[in-house]
Amino acid sequence: VNLLARYSSTLTRRHWNGIKHVMRYLRGSTDMGLFYPRGTKSTLIGYADAGYLSDPHKARSQTGYVFTFCDTAISWRSTKQTMTATSSNHSEILAIHEASRECIWLRSMIQHI
């Protein structure tokens, strides 16, 4: 969906076919939901990654992270970085920074539950 949204102003037949594919998937998965199994360790685990210059036309890197709690994904994000990274290490540090901010917020939320 994120990738298709980038081309919303200049759709081609290929993009339109991709949109129809996503819509068919969503229509066929309406009965699915999140499952939080009992008895699992209540541990918050996070993963982060970055893609250096994933959009070379605009010189932007991509940040992505996911956090799991009780072995189930509870928070995730994939977005272009707002700052221009000067190297792959720089883009990874920016991704870790974003993920750590989310981690702090999630830990606070979990402590208050």
Secondary structure, 3 states (H helix, E strand, C coil): CHHHHCCCCCCCHHHHHHHHHHHHHHHHCCCCCCCCCCCCCCCEEEEEEEEEEEECCCCEEEEEEEEEECCEEEEEEEEECCCCCCCHHHHHHHHHHHHHHHHHHHHHHHHCC
